[in-house]
Amino acid sequence: MTFFLWERSAGLAATDGQEYPEGGEPSSFQVWRSLDVWAVGAALFVNNVIFYTGIGWFPSILQTKGWSLGQAVLIVSLVVWSGLVAILSAHRIAPMVGGIVRMVVICTVVLGASFAALPLSGLRAAAVEIVVIGFSMNFWFVLCLGYPARAVPAASAGKAGGMIIGLGYFGGFVGPWAAGAIRDAAGDFGPALYAIAALTAISLVTAPSFGRPKG
């Protein structure tokens, strides 16, 4: 169902109607040699660092700001539900803000700024920032997963998608472990949140790859 919604939202066709040599991939495009595919995979890696670290930490962070556990869990649930909004609207909103590349930049900048502000934010500001993180993260996530269908020749889209997902979801393993080590060493969430903000800012270098045309 999710992939169907992405396809419909992006206005994509299942095939580009071209004939390719034996082996499936066009000679002009090789997945393993595509810097853009690697770049989008790296962006999804950072996205998963944010999601899998944040989804575990946000309730505790909100409690340190003064929210009860029940209120904190309710607020964090919006992070998950915002994914449905992203699935249905990301590819429709992108042209309104200047294209997919610009939307990736906006999502990344908003994420980095929100994580940098979160350690010093008060009760209400922290809740708003976490919800904003949820929306920005999920819009970015959809644009990452939709990349093969948008920008890779049809015969190579499956390989590109597998490579992006394989690299990207590794961030869900590395991120919480590394962030947890930083938090334990520092004694509070601040340094780890700043590290995530810095990593998000560095990922801006991947943004141009989201706008490459099919090869």
Secondary structure, DSSP 8 states (H G I E B T S, - for coil): -HHHHHHHHHT--S-------TTSS-TT--GGG-HHHHHHHHHHHHHHHHHHHHHHHHHHHHHHHT--HHHHHHHHHHHHHHHHHHHHHHHHHGGGGT-HHHHHHHHHHHHHHHHHHGGG--HHHHHHHHHHHHHHHHHHHHHHHTHHHHHS-HHHHHHHHHHHHHHHHTHHHHHHHHHHHHHHHHSSSHHHHHHHHHHHHHGGGGGGGGG----
